Amino acid sequence: MEQFKYYAPTKILFGKNTEAEVGELCKTQGASKVLVHFGGSSAKKSGLLDRVCGALQEAGLHYVTLGGVVPNPRLSKVYEGIEICRREKVDFILAVGGGSVIDSAKAIGYGITNPGDVWDYYSGKAPQACASIGAVLTIAAAGSEMSNASVITNEDGWLKRGLQSPYAYCKFAILNPELTCTLPPYQTASGCTDIIVHTLERYFTKPGVTSLALTDGMAEALLRNVMRNARLALQKPADYDVRAEIMWAGTLSHNDITGDRSQGDWASHQLEHELGGMFDIAHGAGLAAIWGSWARYVLKQNPCRFAQLAVNVLNVPYSFGNDEKTALEGIAAMEDFFRSIGMPTSISDMEIELTDTQIKELAHKCSFMGRRTIGGFVTLNAADMENIYRMAR
């Protein structure tokens, strides 16, 4: 087992009606004026926004609101939030929504506590602080509620960039599975796919990382759990226990309990980020479209690892003496699962006809204009990225 540091400072409140406690939680964190940050109309129509704001009032806290966050959250909205927070002297940011809203809140938090343009910090500059943030989660997917990561899209060039720092952990996250019961099927499936791929990114570790039996067992159990409950959620969307299993799995998939982020791969995410930036697709759907091509491209690095996934998670019979055959059958089985919940397994499945020019642009952006490689399981350069995009189209 490798040496590692594990840090998970976020307080979790899990269960029915837990959003009623949000006011006291903010107050405990020293908040005096809160920015309530949210996405579209569903938070208003469902009554959740009124309940959250009412809880803040009951706790004696002032607040302002900023809605309009979209999937693949935009830098322009972050700038708007920074301006509001400075003008209104906000000292706590409360995200009410899914990963996009939480990521936007984190970016605003960086913007009001660090000098200069917040985009500089998504372009490589190291932040030195972040405003205090809490979350009321409404979508099980990104795991941003308990991770140190956020991803923002800059409309100038449609660049999608991530930032990780120890300053951006939420102080608390409220997880009420009831809030996810009305999600549309496609959003449910996309969220479950994101959870699965977060786990797979950690599962496919850098060469030389060994003795993973305990961590592998947790990751494999989580994958089986999400795959089973994803199907059930599509059949019985209002089933509280099913939604609860998915919601908790989403949080665990991205808080490093299923593997140290720094030892994982993350190439599928980096490749998808550019697709999301260019075509504004759902993140989970983009991951499903990319993952199989990435897997086939890199499997010869360690076919045994893919064979283990195939046998332990996907119920593929082991072909003794032929790890590669088992591995390929496992990749196909994972793609069959994605299709079974309505997810794409190629870029064309999303009605995108990717051109050679677009492939070169995607790889150019993903490689930071030729300045970086991606991947941990296998290191990929810009030419490799082009090859995977071609395989996936």
C-alpha positions, 0 to 999 in steps of 0.5 A: 500500500502506498503512502498517502494523506487523507483529508475529508473535512466536510460535515455531512447531514444525510436524510429526509428534511435535513435542509431545514438545518441549513440556517443553523449550520451557516450560523455555526460557520460564522456567517452573517450574510449568505449568497444563495447560489442556485441553477434553474427554475426547479429549485424555485418550483419545488419550494426548496429555495423558499425552504432554504431562505426561510431557514436562513431567516429563522437563524437571523441571517441576511442573504442575497440570491444568484441563480442561473447556473447551467451545466458546464458552469460559466465563467461569466456567472462566476464574475457576476457572483464575485461582483455581488459578493463584494458589493453585498459584503457576503461572507458565506456562499451556499450552493443549492443544486448539483455539481455545477452549482457547487463548482460555480460557488467554489469559483466565486469563493476563490474570486473574492479571496484571491487577488486578480482574475479568478480565471488565472487560478483555473489556468495554473496559478495557485490560490491561497484561500477560498470563501467558506462554502456549504451545499444543499445537494440536489443531484447525485453525480459530481461529488463536488460536495465533498471534494476539493475540485471544481471545473469552470468553462470560459466562454472566451474560447470555450475552455473547460478547466479544473482546479483542486486546492485544500481551500475549496472543501465545503464546510458542510453538505446536506444530502436529502435523497428526496430532493433527487426523486424528481430528476429526469431519467437522462439526468439520473443516468448521466449522474450515475455514469459520472459516479462510476467513472470517478471511481474508475479513474481512481481504480486505474492507478499509475504503474507501480501502485500495488497492494490495493485489495482493501481499496479495490474491494470498496471501489468494486462494491461501490460500482456494483451498487451504483450499476444496480441502483441506476437501473432501479432508479429509472424504474422506480424514480421515487424510491427513497432507498434507491436514491439514497444509495446513489446519493451516498455513493456519489459522495464517496466516489469523489472524496478519495475513500475509493482511491487517492486522486493523485494515484489515479488516471483522469484521462477520460475526464480531461478528454470529456472536459474539452467535449463539454466545452466545445459541444455543451454536453452533459458531463456523464454522457460525455464520459460514457461516450469516451470511456470505452475508447480510452479503455481499449486504447490503454488496456495493453498497459495492464490487461490484468487490471481490466480483467479484474474489473470485468470479473469482480464488477461486470460478472464476466467469466475469466478466460484463464491465461487470456487476460486481454480477452477477459478485459475486452469482454469487460469493456464491452459489458460496461458499454452495454450497461451504459446503453441499458440506462440510455447513455451514449457509447460514442460521440455520434450517439450524441448526434455530434459528427466530429470532424478531423479539424475538431479532433485536432482542436480538442486534442490541442486544447486538452494538451494545453496547446501542447504543454501537457500530457494527461493520464496516470495509468498510461501517459497520453500526448496530443497524438494519443488524444487525437487517436482516442477522439477518433476511436470514440467518434 
